[in-house]
Amino acid sequence: MFDRAIRFTVNLPQNQIPHELIKWEDVDEYLKSIGDYEEFSNDLRGGKQTDKFYDTFPEIESDARAFVVQASSQKSAEFKAADLAQFIDTKYYELTGIQKQIGDDLIRSVRSYRLDLRRWGAKFEANSQRPYFEGHERDDVVKHRNEFIGYFLTHNDSYYTITDGDTLMWNVPTQTPHRILIFHDESTFRSGEISPKRWFFEENNPFFSKGRGRSHMVSDFLVQHPSGPFFQLSEDEWKLAVAKYKSLSADNDVNYLSR
């Protein structure tokens, strides 16, 4: 026991409150005279006196936790504590078989569900600065990607490929007709491009341009073929292409250069 004294007060008007110093050891003796802990608890003089909602319906808590994890993991930020309240409300009436009447309140308040979320480890914070994705795992995107990759793997023996190792050599396709892979490559140059670092002298710092200026894009089609890396047409092939695709000769922002 601490060798100190505590100040004991009774519930009287402020100007009539007597003060008496009681030692901790006297308090300890008094508490021992009340009885042991089991007797104190059985007498319902403190502690938990009734079961909580989830003590009676533990299966609802398990389903609710799973629902919260799934709902809060969605890309949209639409999940609210009210959604959890509606979910548990529905589960409660399904489990008990009670018919909910029009106008009945929720079995628990939305505020209590906010406390549940925090107790389960959820945090209500700014919706920013987290990993994100732009729909790359949508079902339709995954389906199209698998079809796209599957097509190339199925025709693997029809393409020109390069061997592995330090000495690179071309592998000629074993299947006919031969197929040539074409890749689009481009680079964009801006008139206002600046180096991320530079030398400075005091009192001679130049003005800083916030804009990046006009851009000029250079684009090429690369081919996977021993004849060369760039896709190009002969003069006769170009004339045939223009005859079929009139837009190739139109005067616009895209210019095709002669080699």
Phi, psi and omega in degrees: 000144176287135179276067180227176177236150177244157180264124184252129180234155175244163185279084179232164175306151188305321184279359181240010184285118175277155179237132180221132180274126180237131180284154179300323181294328176290322177296319180298317179296323180293317180294324178294329181289340179291322182136179182279177186294319182298318179295321179296318181289317181296335179278001178056041179258024178162173178077196183282121185256338179224158178289144174282169182301316183284344173292326180277327182233070181295330180293330177292322179296319179298315179295323181293319178299315179296320179297318181296315180298316181292316184290320182282350179269356180290156180296321178288155181254043187269348184293133179227165177298331179296329177294320176295321179299316179293321180298311181291325177301314179296316180298321182298313182288329175293319184287319184274341182076009179281141178271118180284132181268152178298131180095352178292142178285170173297150181292336174220154183285156177298326179299322180293329179287330174297320177295322177299316181300317179292323179294330179277357176104004180282153178230141179256099187227177181299139183272072182201169174054052175224161175303144182219167175215161184247047175083016184292343182251017173297152184301318182290326179291316179298318180298314180294321180296318179296321178294319181297311181292321180299326179297315181291321180294326180294325182256030184301325183280002180258357184255154169282126180231172182242141180290160175275167177105184183284325180262107185273134179221155180278138171261120180280137181302144178264347180252150177243149358286155177290145180238139183246125178280134179240130181242144177262126180232140181213154175225141180244127179246134181245144182292338182257019180297137178228156178285145179294339179224153178201167177276144178228147171241142181301141179067009178229028180285126179286163175293147181261129179270119181282330181277158180261359175079182179289153184247152176227120184256130176251125186234145178219156172251119181262139182245145178263082185206146182298340184291339180153163185279340187256140176280129179210157181244145173287173181299317180293320179295324178295318179297320178294321180294318180293324179296327181273322181241093185300330184294343181295330182264001181289147180275103180216197184285349181257120180242132178262124187263146176280146179258000000 
